[in-house]
Amino acid sequence: MTNTELLLKINAALSAIGPLVTPEWQNIQSIHRQLTWCRAQISGESSEPKQGPLTMGLIATREFDMWGDNPELAALINQIQRAFEGIE
């Protein structure tokens, strides 16, 4: 996957979870923070330091696939994480 394709996927995922980010839903905040960090690394933007290993795929699977009704979003976030781990 090219960086351009990866950026498009990251932006799509960020757009999808943006409306879900609330102070009460910390798991979604974590996914948003990790996606934002990944986007910054690919695009050369400044970002906060990495907080640890990427866990957004696991969180997304739990929140959007197992307990939620959006397995496509969970799959997209997992795809982003796998692609990003391949270039790290």
Biopython code that builds the backbone (N, CA, C, O; Angstrom):
import numpy as np
from Bio.PDB.StructureBuilder import StructureBuilder

atoms = [
    (1, "MET", "N", (0.853, -1.169, 0.000)),
    (1, "MET", "CA", (0.000, 0.000, 0.000)),
    (1, "MET", "C", (0.902, 1.237, 0.000)),
    (1, "MET", "O", (1.857, 1.318, 0.774)),
    (2, "THR", "N", (0.598, 2.179, -0.857)),
    (2, "THR", "CA", (1.389, 3.404, -0.915)),
    (2, "THR", "C", (1.018, 4.320, 0.250)),
    (2, "THR", "O", (-0.022, 4.150, 0.885)),
    (3, "ASN", "N", (1.884, 5.287, 0.514)),
    (3, "ASN", "CA", (1.583, 6.264, 1.565)),
    (3, "ASN", "C", (0.314, 7.046, 1.249)),
    (3, "ASN", "O", (-0.464, 7.364, 2.149)),
    (4, "THR", "N", (0.105, 7.352, -0.019)),
    (4, "THR", "CA", (-1.103, 8.080, -0.416)),
    (4, "THR", "C", (-2.348, 7.259, -0.119)),
    (4, "THR", "O", (-3.327, 7.783, 0.413)),
    (5, "GLU", "N", (-2.316, 5.980, -0.458)),
    (5, "GLU", "CA", (-3.458, 5.103, -0.166)),
    (5, "GLU", "C", (-3.684, 4.980, 1.336)),
    (5, "GLU", "O", (-4.822, 4.985, 1.806)),
    (6, "LEU", "N", (-2.595, 4.872, 2.079)),
    (6, "LEU", "CA", (-2.703, 4.762, 3.531)),
    (6, "LEU", "C", (-3.286, 6.041, 4.132)),
    (6, "LEU", "O", (-4.124, 5.981, 5.031)),
    (7, "LEU", "N", (-2.845, 7.188, 3.637)),
    (7, "LEU", "CA", (-3.398, 8.461, 4.123)),
    (7, "LEU", "C", (-4.891, 8.567, 3.835)),
    (7, "LEU", "O", (-5.651, 9.054, 4.673)),
    (8, "LEU", "N", (-5.314, 8.118, 2.668)),
    (8, "LEU", "CA", (-6.741, 8.147, 2.339)),
    (8, "LEU", "C", (-7.539, 7.271, 3.301)),
    (8, "LEU", "O", (-8.624, 7.655, 3.737)),
    (9, "LYS", "N", (-7.011, 6.111, 3.627)),
    (9, "LYS", "CA", (-7.692, 5.209, 4.564)),
    (9, "LYS", "C", (-7.727, 5.804, 5.970)),
    (9, "LYS", "O", (-8.749, 5.727, 6.653)),
    (10, "ILE", "N", (-6.617, 6.394, 6.400)),
    (10, "ILE", "CA", (-6.575, 7.026, 7.721)),
    (10, "ILE", "C", (-7.588, 8.160, 7.791)),
    (10, "ILE", "O", (-8.326, 8.275, 8.770)),
    (11, "ASN", "N", (-7.627, 8.994, 6.764)),
    (11, "ASN", "CA", (-8.578, 10.108, 6.756)),
    (11, "ASN", "C", (-10.021, 9.618, 6.759)),
    (11, "ASN", "O", (-10.878, 10.220, 7.406)),
    (12, "ALA", "N", (-10.296, 8.537, 6.044)),
    (12, "ALA", "CA", (-11.651, 7.976, 6.039)),
    (12, "ALA", "C", (-12.027, 7.469, 7.428)),
    (12, "ALA", "O", (-13.145, 7.690, 7.893)),
    (13, "ALA", "N", (-11.092, 6.788, 8.086)),
    (13, "ALA", "CA", (-11.362, 6.281, 9.438)),
    (13, "ALA", "C", (-11.552, 7.432, 10.418)),
    (13, "ALA", "O", (-12.447, 7.387, 11.262)),
    (14, "LEU", "N", (-10.719, 8.460, 10.314)),
    (14, "LEU", "CA", (-10.868, 9.617, 11.196)),
    (14, "LEU", "C", (-12.209, 10.308, 10.984)),
    (14, "LEU", "O", (-12.841, 10.747, 11.945)),
    (15, "SER", "N", (-12.642, 10.405, 9.745)),
    (15, "SER", "CA", (-13.949, 11.011, 9.458)),
    (15, "SER", "C", (-15.081, 10.188, 10.059)),
    (15, "SER", "O", (-16.063, 10.739, 10.558)),
    (16, "ALA", "N", (-14.940, 8.873, 10.007)),
    (16, "ALA", "CA", (-15.993, 8.000, 10.526)),
    (16, "ALA", "C", (-16.090, 8.041, 12.044)),
    (16, "ALA", "O", (-17.190, 8.004, 12.596)),
    (17, "ILE", "N", (-14.946, 8.117, 12.726)),
    (17, "ILE", "CA", (-15.017, 8.097, 14.189)),
    (17, "ILE", "C", (-15.092, 9.485, 14.805)),
    (17, "ILE", "O", (-15.405, 9.620, 15.988)),
    (18, "GLY", "N", (-14.809, 10.522, 14.018)),
    (18, "GLY", "CA", (-14.850, 11.888, 14.542)),
    (18, "GLY", "C", (-16.105, 12.218, 15.331)),
    (18, "GLY", "O", (-16.006, 12.739, 16.442)),
    (19, "PRO", "N", (-17.286, 11.932, 14.789)),
    (19, "PRO", "CA", (-18.516, 12.252, 15.527)),
    (19, "PRO", "C", (-18.702, 11.425, 16.805)),
    (19, "PRO", "O", (-19.521, 11.776, 17.653)),
    (20, "LEU", "N", (-17.954, 10.343, 16.944)),
    (20, "LEU", "CA", (-18.092, 9.465, 18.110)),
    (20, "LEU", "C", (-17.168, 9.851, 19.256)),
    (20, "LEU", "O", (-17.321, 9.344, 20.367)),
    (21, "VAL", "N", (-16.210, 10.742, 19.005)),
    (21, "VAL", "CA", (-15.236, 11.109, 20.030)),
    (21, "VAL", "C", (-15.915, 11.977, 21.084)),
    (21, "VAL", "O", (-16.355, 13.093, 20.806)),
    (22, "THR", "N", (-15.990, 11.441, 22.292)),
    (22, "THR", "CA", (-16.554, 12.170, 23.433)),
    (22, "THR", "C", (-15.672, 11.908, 24.649)),
    (22, "THR", "O", (-14.953, 10.910, 24.689)),
    (23, "PRO", "N", (-15.720, 12.792, 25.637)),
    (23, "PRO", "CA", (-14.923, 12.556, 26.850)),
    (23, "PRO", "C", (-15.277, 11.242, 27.545)),
    (23, "PRO", "O", (-14.431, 10.644, 28.211)),
    (24, "GLU", "N", (-16.508, 10.796, 27.395)),
    (24, "GLU", "CA", (-16.948, 9.576, 28.067)),
    (24, "GLU", "C", (-16.459, 8.305, 27.370)),
    (24, "GLU", "O", (-16.362, 7.257, 28.008)),
    (25, "TRP", "N", (-16.155, 8.378, 26.092)),
    (25, "TRP", "CA", (-15.798, 7.190, 25.321)),
    (25, "TRP", "C", (-14.293, 7.188, 25.074)),
    (25, "TRP", "O", (-13.829, 7.532, 23.987)),
    (26, "GLN", "N", (-13.540, 6.797, 26.096)),
    (26, "GLN", "CA", (-12.086, 6.870, 26.043)),
    (26, "GLN", "C", (-11.479, 5.930, 25.012)),
    (26, "GLN", "O", (-10.424, 6.230, 24.454)),
    (27, "ASN", "N", (-12.125, 4.801, 24.749)),
    (27, "ASN", "CA", (-11.596, 3.888, 23.730)),
    (27, "ASN", "C", (-11.587, 4.544, 22.355)),
    (27, "ASN", "O", (-10.649, 4.359, 21.580)),
    (28, "ILE", "N", (-12.626, 5.304, 22.054)),
    (28, "ILE", "CA", (-12.685, 5.996, 20.763)),
    (28, "ILE", "C", (-11.650, 7.111, 20.728)),
    (28, "ILE", "O", (-11.037, 7.356, 19.689)),
    (29, "GLN", "N", (-11.451, 7.785, 21.851)),
    (29, "GLN", "CA", (-10.397, 8.801, 21.923)),
    (29, "GLN", "C", (-9.035, 8.182, 21.619)),
    (29, "GLN", "O", (-8.210, 8.788, 20.934)),
    (30, "SER", "N", (-8.805, 6.981, 22.128)),
    (30, "SER", "CA", (-7.538, 6.295, 21.892)),
    (30, "SER", "C", (-7.357, 5.961, 20.411)),
    (30, "SER", "O", (-6.281, 6.171, 19.851)),
    (31, "ILE", "N", (-8.403, 5.444, 19.785)),
    (31, "ILE", "CA", (-8.329, 5.150, 18.347)),
    (31, "ILE", "C", (-8.041, 6.431, 17.574)),
    (31, "ILE", "O", (-7.182, 6.445, 16.692)),
    (32, "HIS", "N", (-8.749, 7.497, 17.897)),
    (32, "HIS", "CA", (-8.571, 8.784, 17.215)),
    (32, "HIS", "C", (-7.132, 9.286, 17.379)),
    (32, "HIS", "O", (-6.511, 9.736, 16.417)),
    (33, "ARG", "N", (-6.616, 9.204, 18.597)),
    (33, "ARG", "CA", (-5.249, 9.661, 18.876)),
    (33, "ARG", "C", (-4.232, 8.836, 18.076)),
    (33, "ARG", "O", (-3.288, 9.395, 17.518)),
    (34, "GLN", "N", (-4.418, 7.516, 18.017)),
    (34, "GLN", "CA", (-3.487, 6.657, 17.286)),
    (34, "GLN", "C", (-3.560, 6.906, 15.780)),
    (34, "GLN", "O", (-2.531, 6.945, 15.105)),
    (35, "LEU", "N", (-4.764, 7.072, 15.258)),
    (35, "LEU", "CA", (-4.904, 7.375, 13.830)),
    (35, "LEU", "C", (-4.259, 8.715, 13.494)),
    (35, "LEU", "O", (-3.593, 8.852, 12.468)),
    (36, "THR", "N", (-4.461, 9.699, 14.360)),
    (36, "THR", "CA", (-3.869, 11.021, 14.147)),
    (36, "THR", "C", (-2.348, 10.930, 14.174)),
    (36, "THR", "O", (-1.670, 11.567, 13.368)),
    (37, "TRP", "N", (-1.811, 10.137, 15.101)),
    (37, "TRP", "CA", (-0.367, 9.947, 15.181)),
    (37, "TRP", "C", (0.153, 9.274, 13.905)),
    (37, "TRP", "O", (1.166, 9.697, 13.347)),
    (38, "CYS", "N", (-0.532, 8.243, 13.453)),
    (38, "CYS", "CA", (-0.122, 7.548, 12.228)),
    (38, "CYS", "C", (-0.136, 8.491, 11.034)),
    (38, "CYS", "O", (0.793, 8.496, 10.226)),
    (39, "ARG", "N", (-1.194, 9.290, 10.925)),
    (39, "ARG", "CA", (-1.277, 10.240, 9.811)),
    (39, "ARG", "C", (-0.100, 11.208, 9.851)),
    (39, "ARG", "O", (0.494, 11.505, 8.815)),
    (40, "ALA", "N", (0.238, 11.700, 11.033)),
    (40, "ALA", "CA", (1.354, 12.638, 11.161)),
    (40, "ALA", "C", (2.670, 11.993, 10.733)),
    (40, "ALA", "O", (3.496, 12.641, 10.091)),
    (41, "GLN", "N", (2.867, 10.734, 11.079)),
    (41, "GLN", "CA", (4.107, 10.050, 10.718)),
    (41, "GLN", "C", (4.233, 9.883, 9.209)),
    (41, "GLN", "O", (5.318, 10.040, 8.650)),
    (42, "ILE", "N", (3.132, 9.569, 8.558)),
    (42, "ILE", "CA", (3.148, 9.356, 7.107)),
    (42, "ILE", "C", (3.286, 10.674, 6.353)),
    (42, "ILE", "O", (4.000, 10.751, 5.352)),
    (43, "SER", "N", (2.601, 11.711, 6.836)),
    (43, "SER", "CA", (2.565, 12.978, 6.101)),
    (43, "SER", "C", (3.666, 13.950, 6.504)),
    (43, "SER", "O", (3.828, 14.996, 5.875)),
    (44, "GLY", "N", (4.428, 13.614, 7.552)),
    (44, "GLY", "CA", (5.508, 14.491, 7.975)),
    (44, "GLY", "C", (5.071, 15.619, 8.889)),
    (44, "GLY", "O", (5.846, 16.540, 9.145)),
    (45, "GLU", "N", (3.837, 15.566, 9.389)),
    (45, "GLU", "CA", (3.346, 16.579, 10.328)),
    (45, "GLU", "C", (3.985, 16.349, 11.693)),
    (45, "GLU", "O", (4.467, 15.255, 11.987)),
    (46, "SER", "N", (3.983, 17.386, 12.519)),
    (46, "SER", "CA", (4.451, 17.188, 13.889)),
    (46, "SER", "C", (3.361, 16.465, 14.673)),
    (46, "SER", "O", (2.175, 16.582, 14.363)),
    (47, "SER", "N", (3.778, 15.718, 15.689)),
    (47, "SER", "CA", (2.811, 14.959, 16.480)),
    (47, "SER", "C", (3.338, 14.771, 17.888)),
    (47, "SER", "O", (4.510, 15.008, 18.177)),
    (48, "GLU", "N", (2.441, 14.339, 18.752)),
    (48, "GLU", "CA", (2.864, 13.982, 20.101)),
    (48, "GLU", "C", (3.688, 12.700, 20.021)),
    (48, "GLU", "O", (3.592, 11.964, 19.039)),
    (49, "PRO", "N", (4.492, 12.428, 21.039)),
    (49, "PRO", "CA", (5.255, 11.172, 21.030)),
    (49, "PRO", "C", (4.321, 9.964, 21.046)),
    (49, "PRO", "O", (3.203, 10.024, 21.559)),
    (50, "LYS", "N", (4.803, 8.886, 20.481)),
    (50, "LYS", "CA", (4.029, 7.644, 20.479)),
    (50, "LYS", "C", (3.811, 7.199, 21.921)),
    (50, "LYS", "O", (4.746, 7.195, 22.722)),
    (51, "GLN", "N", (2.577, 6.823, 22.249)),
    (51, "GLN", "CA", (2.205, 6.469, 23.616)),
    (51, "GLN", "C", (2.478, 5.006, 23.952)),
    (51, "GLN", "O", (2.307, 4.604, 25.103)),
    (52, "GLY", "N", (2.887, 4.222, 23.004)),
    (52, "GLY", "CA", (3.119, 2.796, 23.204)),
    (52, "GLY", "C", (2.776, 2.069, 21.923)),
    (52, "GLY", "O", (2.650, 2.697, 20.872)),
    (53, "PRO", "N", (2.622, 0.757, 21.989)),
    (53, "PRO", "CA", (2.293, 0.007, 20.772)),
    (53, "PRO", "C", (0.906, 0.380, 20.251)),
    (53, "PRO", "O", (0.028, 0.782, 21.014)),
    (54, "LEU", "N", (0.730, 0.239, 18.950)),
    (54, "LEU", "CA", (-0.580, 0.499, 18.361)),
    (54, "LEU", "C", (-1.563, -0.572, 18.826)),
    (54, "LEU", "O", (-1.297, -1.768, 18.706)),
    (55, "THR", "N", (-2.690, -0.134, 19.351)),
    (55, "THR", "CA", (-3.728, -1.049, 19.834)),
    (55, "THR", "C", (-5.082, -0.729, 19.225)),
    (55, "THR", "O", (-6.096, -1.311, 19.609)),
    (56, "MET", "N", (-5.097, 0.201, 18.271)),
    (56, "MET", "CA", (-6.379, 0.660, 17.727)),
    (56, "MET", "C", (-7.151, -0.449, 17.033)),
    (56, "MET", "O", (-8.382, -0.430, 17.038)),
    (57, "GLY", "N", (-6.467, -1.411, 16.439)),
    (57, "GLY", "CA", (-7.149, -2.513, 15.767)),
    (57, "GLY", "C", (-7.930, -3.372, 16.741)),
    (57, "GLY", "O", (-9.083, -3.724, 16.493)),
    (58, "LEU", "N", (-7.292, -3.704, 17.846)),
    (58, "LEU", "CA", (-7.960, -4.499, 18.877)),
    (58, "LEU", "C", (-9.154, -3.749, 19.461)),
    (58, "LEU", "O", (-10.234, -4.316, 19.624)),
    (59, "ILE", "N", (-8.950, -2.477, 19.772)),
    (59, "ILE", "CA", (-10.037, -1.669, 20.337)),
    (59, "ILE", "C", (-11.178, -1.555, 19.335)),
    (59, "ILE", "O", (-12.344, -1.692, 19.704)),
    (60, "ALA", "N", (-10.850, -1.303, 18.071)),
    (60, "ALA", "CA", (-11.885, -1.154, 17.042)),
    (60, "ALA", "C", (-12.675, -2.439, 16.863)),
    (60, "ALA", "O", (-13.895, -2.404, 16.704)),
    (61, "THR", "N", (-11.985, -3.574, 16.889)),
    (61, "THR", "CA", (-12.692, -4.852, 16.756)),
    (61, "THR", "C", (-13.690, -5.016, 17.891)),
    (61, "THR", "O", (-14.832, -5.420, 17.670)),
    (62, "ARG", "N", (-13.262, -4.704, 19.089)),
    (62, "ARG", "CA", (-14.151, -4.838, 20.241)),
    (62, "ARG", "C", (-15.309, -3.838, 20.180)),
    (62, "ARG", "O", (-16.464, -4.217, 20.375)),
    (63, "GLU", "N", (-15.009, -2.574, 19.913)),
    (63, "GLU", "CA", (-16.033, -1.528, 19.959)),
    (63, "GLU", "C", (-16.988, -1.555, 18.767)),
    (63, "GLU", "O", (-18.189, -1.340, 18.931)),
    (64, "PHE", "N", (-16.463, -1.817, 17.569)),
    (64, "PHE", "CA", (-17.272, -1.676, 16.359)),
    (64, "PHE", "C", (-17.747, -2.995, 15.766)),
    (64, "PHE", "O", (-18.725, -3.012, 15.018)),
    (65, "ASP", "N", (-17.082, -4.093, 16.078)),
    (65, "ASP", "CA", (-17.453, -5.377, 15.493)),
    (65, "ASP", "C", (-18.147, -6.265, 16.518)),
    (65, "ASP", "O", (-19.284, -6.685, 16.302)),
    (66, "MET", "N", (-17.484, -6.552, 17.622)),
    (66, "MET", "CA", (-18.067, -7.459, 18.614)),
    (66, "MET", "C", (-19.263, -6.832, 19.331)),
    (66, "MET", "O", (-20.312, -7.464, 19.458)),
    (67, "TRP", "N", (-19.107, -5.583, 19.804)),
    (67, "TRP", "CA", (-20.166, -4.936, 20.587)),
    (67, "TRP", "C", (-20.966, -3.929, 19.776)),
    (67, "TRP", "O", (-22.027, -3.487, 20.217)),
    (68, "GLY", "N", (-20.484, -3.566, 18.621)),
    (68, "GLY", "CA", (-21.134, -2.534, 17.824)),
    (68, "GLY", "C", (-21.716, -3.100, 16.550)),
    (68, "GLY", "O", (-21.873, -4.311, 16.395)),
    (69, "ASP", "N", (-22.030, -2.203, 15.649)),
    (69, "ASP", "CA", (-22.667, -2.612, 14.397)),
    (69, "ASP", "C", (-21.935, -2.048, 13.182)),
    (69, "ASP", "O", (-22.557, -1.721, 12.172)),
    (70, "ASN", "N", (-20.605, -1.937, 13.287)),
    (70, "ASN", "CA", (-19.844, -1.378, 12.181)),
    (70, "ASN", "C", (-18.566, -2.195, 11.940)),
    (70, "ASN", "O", (-17.459, -1.692, 12.133)),
    (71, "PRO", "N", (-18.727, -3.457, 11.519)),
    (71, "PRO", "CA", (-17.534, -4.281, 11.296)),
    (71, "PRO", "C", (-16.644, -3.743, 10.175)),
    (71, "PRO", "O", (-15.443, -4.015, 10.159)),
    (72, "GLU", "N", (-17.217, -2.985, 9.240)),
    (72, "GLU", "CA", (-16.413, -2.421, 8.152)),
    (72, "GLU", "C", (-15.405, -1.413, 8.689)),
    (72, "GLU", "O", (-14.258, -1.377, 8.242)),
    (73, "LEU", "N", (-15.833, -0.589, 9.654)),
    (73, "LEU", "CA", (-14.915, 0.383, 10.249)),
    (73, "LEU", "C", (-13.827, -0.339, 11.040)),
    (73, "LEU", "O", (-12.660, 0.048, 10.986)),
    (74, "ALA", "N", (-14.201, -1.373, 11.764)),
    (74, "ALA", "CA", (-13.205, -2.167, 12.498)),
    (74, "ALA", "C", (-12.188, -2.765, 11.529)),
    (74, "ALA", "O", (-10.988, -2.749, 11.805)),
    (75, "ALA", "N", (-12.651, -3.287, 10.411)),
    (75, "ALA", "CA", (-11.749, -3.877, 9.415)),
    (75, "ALA", "C", (-10.817, -2.819, 8.824)),
    (75, "ALA", "O", (-9.632, -3.082, 8.619)),
    (76, "LEU", "N", (-11.345, -1.629, 8.552)),
    (76, "LEU", "CA", (-10.527, -0.544, 8.007)),
    (76, "LEU", "C", (-9.423, -0.158, 8.986)),
    (76, "LEU", "O", (-8.267, -0.010, 8.590)),
    (77, "ILE", "N", (-9.768, 0.003, 10.249)),
    (77, "ILE", "CA", (-8.776, 0.391, 11.252)),
    (77, "ILE", "C", (-7.730, -0.704, 11.425)),
    (77, "ILE", "O", (-6.548, -0.405, 11.588)),
    (78, "ASN", "N", (-8.144, -1.955, 11.392)),
    (78, "ASN", "CA", (-7.186, -3.061, 11.466)),
    (78, "ASN", "C", (-6.259, -3.068, 10.259)),
    (78, "ASN", "O", (-5.063, -3.327, 10.394)),
    (79, "GLN", "N", (-6.802, -2.788, 9.089)),
    (79, "GLN", "CA", (-5.983, -2.734, 7.874)),
    (79, "GLN", "C", (-4.941, -1.621, 7.984)),
    (79, "GLN", "O", (-3.786, -1.806, 7.600)),
    (80, "ILE", "N", (-5.352, -0.470, 8.508)),
    (80, "ILE", "CA", (-4.420, 0.650, 8.693)),
    (80, "ILE", "C", (-3.308, 0.255, 9.659)),
    (80, "ILE", "O", (-2.132, 0.508, 9.396)),
    (81, "GLN", "N", (-3.681, -0.362, 10.768)),
    (81, "GLN", "CA", (-2.670, -0.748, 11.752)),
    (81, "GLN", "C", (-1.679, -1.739, 11.153)),
    (81, "GLN", "O", (-0.470, -1.583, 11.324)),
    (82, "ARG", "N", (-2.172, -2.747, 10.459)),
    (82, "ARG", "CA", (-1.271, -3.737, 9.842)),
    (82, "ARG", "C", (-0.335, -3.076, 8.829)),
    (82, "ARG", "O", (0.859, -3.372, 8.799)),
    (83, "ALA", "N", (-0.874, -2.189, 8.009)),
    (83, "ALA", "CA", (-0.047, -1.510, 7.008)),
    (83, "ALA", "C", (0.998, -0.633, 7.680)),
    (83, "ALA", "O", (2.156, -0.602, 7.263)),
    (84, "PHE", "N", (0.588, 0.074, 8.714)),
    (84, "PHE", "CA", (1.524, 0.967, 9.382)),
    (84, "PHE", "C", (2.620, 0.182, 10.091)),
    (84, "PHE", "O", (3.783, 0.583, 10.059)),
    (85, "GLU", "N", (2.272, -0.909, 10.717)),
    (85, "GLU", "CA", (3.279, -1.733, 11.391)),
    (85, "GLU", "C", (4.280, -2.296, 10.392)),
    (85, "GLU", "O", (5.434, -2.550, 10.738)),
    (86, "GLY", "N", (3.839, -2.490, 9.155)),
    (86, "GLY", "CA", (4.735, -2.989, 8.122)),
    (86, "GLY", "C", (5.765, -1.973, 7.662)),
    (86, "GLY", "O", (6.795, -2.350, 7.104)),
    (87, "ILE", "N", (5.503, -0.679, 7.889)),
    (87, "ILE", "CA", (6.446, 0.353, 7.449)),
    (87, "ILE", "C", (7.230, 0.955, 8.600)),
    (87, "ILE", "O", (8.147, 1.744, 8.377)),
    (88, "GLU", "N", (6.884, 0.596, 9.817)),
    (88, "GLU", "CA", (7.589, 1.149, 10.980)),
    (88, "GLU", "C", (8.990, 0.616, 11.075)),
    (88, "GLU", "O", (9.726, 0.976, 11.993)),
]
sb = StructureBuilder()
sb.init_structure("model")
sb.init_model(0)
sb.init_chain("A")
sb.init_seg("    ")
for serial, (resi, resn, name, xyz) in enumerate(atoms, 1):
    if name == "N":
        sb.init_residue(resn, " ", resi, " ")
    sb.init_atom(name, np.array(xyz, "f"), 0.0, 1.0, " ", f" {name:<3s}", serial, name[0])
structure = sb.get_structure()
